[in-house]
Amino acid sequence: MQTGCTPRKHEFNDQSHVNHVLVEIDKLYGLDDVSFAEQSQELKLVYNASRLCLDKSEVVLVKHYLDISHDWWAQSKEGYYKFIDGSVKNYDVC
């Protein structure tokens, strides 16, 4: 089962910082794809929810002083993805 999310928004001023974050996140077990849309300033993650949860990717973002957008849409998506992550873990869907 794959879950995709784009709740991350941050103003990146340094492309090397972006690359460093992408490389580190890409090393997470269960991550299928990570990309950054420069124009919209969104980080997109596609991951296997049976192996990785959204919280683990947040640890990497916090480490690099990045935060989730706090608008209502980002919060709604984050809640949804955390719900799906929990359901996959609870019922071992894979």
Backbone torsions as a table, in degrees:
resi	resn	phi	psi	omega
1	MET	NA	129.0	177.5
2	GLN	-108.1	143.4	175.0
3	THR	-125.2	137.4	177.4
4	GLY	-118.9	149.0	178.7
5	CYS	-149.5	152.2	176.2
6	THR	-138.9	46.2	-177.8
7	PRO	-87.7	6.6	-174.5
8	ARG	-98.6	123.6	174.7
9	LYS	-132.9	133.5	178.5
10	HIS	-158.0	145.3	178.3
11	GLU	-84.0	105.7	179.1
12	PHE	-93.3	123.7	178.9
13	ASN	-102.0	-14.6	-174.1
14	ASP	-127.0	113.9	-177.5
15	GLN	-62.4	-31.7	179.0
16	SER	-66.7	-32.7	175.8
17	HIS	-64.5	-44.6	178.3
18	VAL	-58.8	-49.1	-178.5
19	ASN	-60.8	-41.1	179.7
20	HIS	-62.6	-44.5	178.9
21	VAL	-63.6	-45.0	-179.8
22	LEU	-61.1	-42.1	179.5
23	VAL	-63.2	-44.0	-178.5
24	GLU	-67.1	-43.4	179.0
25	ILE	-65.8	-37.0	-178.6
26	ASP	-62.8	-19.9	180.0
27	LYS	-80.4	-10.0	-178.5
28	LEU	-66.4	133.1	178.8
29	TYR	-67.1	127.2	179.4
30	GLY	101.8	-8.2	178.9
31	LEU	-82.6	127.0	-179.4
32	ASP	-94.4	-33.6	-179.6
33	ASP	-160.0	145.1	173.5
34	VAL	-138.6	136.2	178.5
35	SER	-148.6	160.1	179.8
36	PHE	-127.2	124.6	176.5
37	ALA	-94.2	106.9	-174.1
38	GLU	-61.8	-43.5	-176.5
39	GLN	-63.2	-44.5	-178.7
40	SER	-90.8	-7.5	-179.6
41	GLN	59.6	40.7	-179.8
42	GLU	-114.4	139.7	175.1
43	LEU	-102.1	123.8	-178.2
44	LYS	-109.9	129.0	178.7
45	LEU	-118.4	135.2	172.1
46	VAL	-123.7	121.3	-173.1
47	TYR	-143.1	160.7	176.7
48	ASN	-88.5	111.1	-174.0
49	ALA	-68.0	-13.9	176.3
50	SER	-80.8	-13.1	-178.4
51	ARG	-118.7	-21.1	-175.8
52	LEU	-143.7	140.8	175.4
53	CYS	-117.3	162.0	-177.6
54	LEU	-57.4	-34.5	-178.9
55	ASP	-59.7	-36.0	-179.8
56	LYS	-66.6	-37.2	177.9
57	SER	-71.1	-31.3	177.9
58	GLU	-63.3	-34.2	178.9
59	VAL	-59.0	-43.0	179.2
60	VAL	-65.9	-42.1	-179.1
61	LEU	-64.6	-43.3	179.0
62	VAL	-62.9	-39.3	178.4
63	LYS	-57.1	-32.7	-179.2
64	HIS	-100.5	18.4	176.4
65	TYR	61.6	35.7	176.9
66	LEU	-108.6	148.3	-175.5
67	ASP	-133.0	160.9	176.2
68	ILE	-77.1	142.7	172.8
69	SER	-59.9	141.2	-176.5
70	HIS	-102.8	17.9	176.5
71	ASP	-75.7	165.9	-173.1
72	TRP	-64.1	-34.9	-178.0
73	TRP	-68.5	-44.5	178.9
74	ALA	-63.0	-41.0	179.5
75	GLN	-66.5	-37.7	177.6
76	SER	-64.5	-45.2	179.6
77	LYS	-64.8	-41.6	179.9
78	GLU	-61.6	-44.2	178.2
79	GLY	-61.3	-41.2	179.1
80	TYR	-62.8	-48.4	-178.1
81	TYR	-65.6	-35.6	177.2
82	LYS	-68.2	-35.7	175.8
83	PHE	-63.0	-46.7	178.9
84	ILE	-62.5	-45.0	177.9
85	ASP	-55.5	-46.0	-179.5
86	GLY	-64.0	-40.8	179.4
87	SER	-64.4	-42.4	179.4
88	VAL	-63.2	-45.2	-179.9
89	LYS	-64.2	-43.0	-176.7
90	ASN	-67.2	-36.6	-173.7
91	TYR	-108.9	2.4	177.4
92	ASP	43.2	62.0	-173.0
93	VAL	-64.7	-26.7	-173.3
94	CYS	-66.2	NA	NA
